[in-house]
Each structure stands twice: as C-alpha cells, then as structure tokens.
C-alpha cells in the first residue's frame, strides 16, 4: 500500500492529509477537517489541476498590463504551456473583468480571462 502526505490547499487551515492508495486507487484520506480536504486530496493524487494566473500587455490603456487567469483549473502538466501561450499576447484597451484574453489556452479547452478592468 502506498501512502502520500499532502498539505491541503482547499481552505486556509492547511491540514496535513494522508492518502492511502493501492494500484492507483484511493483507499482512504485521513487528517482532513472538512469535506474539501477529502475532495482535494483525492483529486491531487489522481488528477492534479491548478488555476494559472499571469499578466498580459495592454495597448492604449491607463495601465500597461492586465491581470489574467484561467477560467477554471487546468491539468498541472499544462501550466507552463498556458504561460508560454500568453507570451507576446497584447490586448487593446478597454479590457473588462471576464473578457476572454486567450481562448482554449494550450489546447486545454479552458479560456484565459481578464481579472481586472483597464480603461
């Protein structure tokens, strides 16, 4: 039986969590103090994903950059592909929260959207 030790990032508590696995299947999760911890641990050991955050250049705006993020989480192995896909992206002002900056980033099926306004 394999055991994986994690620190849960599902909420601010940061519980130490132990996941017991056998042949790639999760048998049990212990140490979590809420359901989010159980959900996080199971997903982290079988299919880890993350939200990607960055900035892109803005042309003709009051600010020179706008903050962006993936609309939803992407496979952990695609993080750097998403960041590379943003290299050289320039958007024209105005930019509004939720505007799609890059559709289907790195073939993940997930859009990168603006997280702030730039007039």
Long-range contacts (C-beta under 8 A, 24 or more apart in sequence): 1-27, 4-45, 6-40, 6-41, 6-44, 6-45, 8-32, 8-36, 8-37, 8-40, 8-41, 9-40, 10-34, 10-36, 10-37, 10-39, 10-40, 11-36, 11-37, 17-41, 19-44, 19-45, 21-45, 47-75, 48-75, 48-76, 49-73, 49-74, 49-75, 49-76, 50-74, 50-76, 50-79, 52-79, 52-82, 52-83, 52-105, 52-112, 53-115, 54-83, 54-86, 54-112, 56-86, 56-89, 56-90, 56-91, 56-101, 57-89, 57-90, 57-91, 58-90, 58-91, 58-92, 58-93, 58-95, 58-118, 59-90, 59-91, 59-92, 59-93, 60-92, 60-93, 61-92, 61-93, 61-94, 61-95, 61-118, 61-119, 62-93, 62-118, 62-119, 63-118, 66-91, 66-95, 66-101, 66-114, 66-115, 66-116, 66-118, 67-114, 67-115, 67-116, 68-101, 68-102, 68-112, 68-113, 68-114, 68-115, 69-112, 69-113, 69-115, 70-105, 70-108, 70-110, 70-111, 70-112, 70-113, 71-110, 71-111, 71-112, 71-113, 72-110, 73-110, 74-105, 74-106, 74-108, 74-110, 75-108, 78-106, 78-108, 81-105, 81-106, 81-107, 81-108, 82-106, 82-108, 82-112, 85-112, 86-112, 93-118, 93-119, 94-118, 94-119
